[in-house]
Amino acid sequence: MRISFILPFASLSGGIRVIATYARELTQAGHEVTVISRPLRVKTSPLRTLVNKITGKARARAREDRTTPFLDFLGERHVVLDR
């Protein structure tokens, strides 16, 4: 059976861990599992943006390093959309 999970973003939160567990178990049972997610957006308040510009700090880095390692076993079957 082909199964797809659609996530708002892949993070380390508890709900994402549960979906990762389901995906792993279904994959081990022989199913074809795909997980689709959006990139994690970093919301910066207008005040923080102004303070960063005044102090000369660089723009906040994207939180790519905070994506979940729980979905790494899927490889190419974990699709992260452009936006």
Order of alpha helices (4+ residues) and beta strands (2+ residues): beta-alpha-beta-alpha-beta
